[in-house]
């Protein structure tokens, strides 16, 4: 039997247990091993170099998505970067198809190498605005973590969400005015904002999982051309 008593894997196991996320020791070791591979990469996939901090801010934070019962496949993870949360979710749910969407070619090469042994993963080297042209409504869940402010992320995610599907956004607590703007944007895009869910993936973290459910079609004009969602938010 595989036992972990100390080190990064033990830290991740403790974080998962605190969130109520089932995590086997072998899976914890597999997730931590991602950082060994990242350390060997010549490109800068993450600004975090300390392993314990990376376990908290990347791995445990990604695992917090598993606290959301609406999470189901197929999944599109927008702006996957180094693979957080998309690659982590794919490792944890091998039966769930996960599409990692990343526009930076070098990061795509890393994602392809890191997911080579995961048959449930595919990597799309493109922007989400372009993906929406031929994969509109194709995903039961669209995830986004550290991609852009909330309102632009809702615009990028909404066209990809299937009927009765959900967008799942990693966020932080926001003022009431910003909450209202996000709810307005969601409504404009055919989504309904569900109650925000606080989660604490590591000590000192203030995280909110924001879930938006498909309740109506997204107007055909969305998403707008690349960059527009961030430059001129709809709400």
Order of alpha helices (4+ residues) and beta strands (2+ residues): alpha-alpha-alpha-beta-alpha-beta-alpha-beta-alpha-beta-alpha-beta-alpha-beta-beta-beta-alpha
